[in-house]
Amino acid sequence: MKNLLWYLIAGTKGGETRGKIIDLLKKKPSNANKIAEILKLDYKTVRHHLEVLEKNNVITPINKGGYGAVYFLSEDMKLNYKLFEEIWAQFGKK
């Protein structure tokens, strides 16, 4: 998980946005529209990053395919959240 998080957060374009989404979802599970509103990002941008995070088992949606799917941190991510905090402290721009 450590290598994956380094790649997703520090190793790719868009890592800062993904880090902000992870940080936000830790505090409050949300849908894509609310995430876009809170982070002041384009909805399509948020959807892209949510897909990347979901594909890599960092987040889990509830009601996917339905209107207003809500995203939560995956169980794997919850167990490894300290790793994210370490990476985010070094790379993230809070």
C-alpha positions, 0 to 999 in steps of 0.5 A, spaced: 500 500 500 505 504 501 508 504 494 501 505 491 500 511 495 506 514 493 505 513 486 497 516 487 499 522 491 506 523 489 508 520 483 503 522 478 500 528 475 493 529 479 496 527 486 495 533 490 487 533 488 487 525 489 490 527 496 485 532 497 480 527 496 482 522 500 483 527 506 476 530 505 473 523 505 476 521 511 473 527 515 466 526 511 464 521 506 461 525 500 458 524 493 462 527 487 458 533 486 459 535 494 467 534 493 467 538 487 463 544 491 468 543 497 474 543 493 472 548 488 474 543 482 470 541 476 465 535 477 468 531 471 475 532 474 473 530 481 469 524 477 476 522 474 480 522 480 474 518 484 475 513 478 482 512 479 482 512 487 476 506 486 480 502 481 486 502 486 481 500 492 483 506 496 475 508 496 469 505 496 462 507 493 455 506 496 450 506 491 454 506 485 450 507 478 445 510 482 444 518 483 449 521 488 453 515 490 457 516 496 464 515 497 468 512 503 475 510 504 476 503 503 477 498 509 484 497 506 485 505 506 483 506 513 488 500 515 493 504 512 491 511 513 497 513 517 502 511 511 497 516 507 498 522 512 506 521 512 506 521 504 501 527 505 505 531 510 511 530 505 508 532 499 501 535 500 499 542 500 494 543 505 
